Amino acid sequence: MSAFDGLTGLGAGSLGSQTDILGGIAGPAFNQLLSIAAWRGVRFAMPNVQEETGRRLLQLYFPGRSDFRMQDFGALDGPIRVEGLIIGDDYVIRAKRMRDALRKAGPATLVHPWLGTMRCRILQTGTIVFSDGNIRLARFSATFVRDPAPKTKRGLFGRVEDTLTSVLETADRLMDEALIAARRILSPATLPLALISAATNVVQIAQGVWNAVAGNTAPLSVRDAAAPALSTLNEGIAIPAHNNETEFADRLATLLVDVPASIASSVSGSGRPAIASAEEVVGETNNVLDARQVTPLLISAASALREKSRTAESAAADVNAVRGLSLVNEAMLAAQIVAAAAALIYQSQEDAITWRDRLVKMLDEIAADIDRINARSSATVPTNGVAQAISDLRAAVTADISERLGRLPTVSSVTLPRAMSSWLIAYSVGGDRPEKVEDLWRDMISRNHIRHPALSGPGKLKLLQEVTSDG
């Protein structure tokens, strides 16, 4: 799976400006009849949809026989034929956005009003229809097909790649669920002052945290990576007079995730955010950051965001909105943390377990926040999707690291009765493979924080046991 292809998803809010054109009694009635869907973040009404499913059967006929034989090739996830309506004053703009969405390559999230979110690809060309008899309305049709799950590759490295792919795909789903939650919270067509205040407070909290993490006192490489996104974040967010579509929620989510996505993307030096749309992150950077530097940085930022958000709750006019938007912020940051951690190279079983515990603890803290929100807030805070995604991501991270543990060397502890030559100790461990002795010596010096590299001890010394086989 590629890095995140778009901030996709859908909240279950009202149609916003679309129903305003109908007015009076017809507006609410029409709103109830339409089922809202989305493709690559472009929202539309889906009054009709058909999906083919069943078995892939082949009839075999033979000369001179009137009967036939059947060959079963397995289950069929057939095409999904969608008929959509784009309704509203901005129907031409959104029809153009849909045109661009249909032209993009690769899988993306289709939000199905009955079946939920699913990863799909465009199977056939779409059709967009305008008519002078349908003002403020555009029709379109498209045929999608479910994106098949990646095949499990044979062998050791196939399993490793599969578990890592699962981690990144689950982080992708967490981003989807976070945006869905943001859209539901910010769904009113006319935003009340309390909700505007909540959104502004969450942005201000993010400004304070990221200015501390990636501001003037941060390492130069981190500052360079985050500078464009941080500048945009510090400008704040404009509040729309009318909350048409999901634009405000999308802009808010993008603003909150830009800085950590820019930092996380620099781990690979690809110039793309780790889990975010390439178009959504402002600026590019060629700075390559170490995953061991970036991951703890982002984890500490998550702790700071959580602490400041809880403080903001006590003074908020709309406590539920602050809690919900803060959870969105935490969830999107967690996706970036896991994406950055995917680049970690573990030196030993002890190292891998330490990182696993740090990532699991971070995810458990978000799960605890969700439990706290559910205990103290009304059902208006949409937490279910994020909670499930956090649980799935925790399981994926644990499975990925567990898959690697058996192939990593262990760390043993020995007691030295007196000061001894560090080189002699390294040779005693890796002497059968002389080319590894220097690496073992360097690891021993670094792992035990030895001041004088020539001598070690007396006392306990941690030693990395070299792998004895290629498996």
Secondary structure as GFF3:
##gff-version 3
##sequence-region A 1 471
A	DSSP	alpha_helix	17	20	.	.	.	ID=ss1
A	DSSP	alpha_helix	26	33	.	.	.	ID=ss2
A	DSSP	beta_strand	36	39	.	.	.	ID=ss3
A	DSSP	beta_strand	42	61	.	.	.	ID=ss4
A	DSSP	beta_strand	68	87	.	.	.	ID=ss5
A	DSSP	alpha_helix	91	103	.	.	.	ID=ss6
A	DSSP	beta_strand	108	112	.	.	.	ID=ss7
A	DSSP	beta_strand	116	129	.	.	.	ID=ss8
A	DSSP	beta_strand	137	146	.	.	.	ID=ss9
A	DSSP	alpha_helix	156	185	.	.	.	ID=ss10
A	DSSP	alpha_helix	193	214	.	.	.	ID=ss11
A	DSSP	alpha_helix	220	234	.	.	.	ID=ss12
A	DSSP	alpha_helix	247	265	.	.	.	ID=ss13
A	DSSP	alpha_helix	291	313	.	.	.	ID=ss14
A	DSSP	alpha_helix	319	341	.	.	.	ID=ss15
A	DSSP	alpha_helix	349	376	.	.	.	ID=ss16
A	DSSP	alpha_helix	384	405	.	.	.	ID=ss17
A	DSSP	beta_strand	411	416	.	.	.	ID=ss18
A	DSSP	beta_strand	420	421	.	.	.	ID=ss19
A	DSSP	alpha_helix	422	430	.	.	.	ID=ss20
A	DSSP	three_ten_helix	434	436	.	.	.	ID=ss21
A	DSSP	alpha_helix	437	448	.	.	.	ID=ss22
A	DSSP	beta_strand	455	456	.	.	.	ID=ss23
A	DSSP	beta_strand	459	464	.	.	.	ID=ss24
###
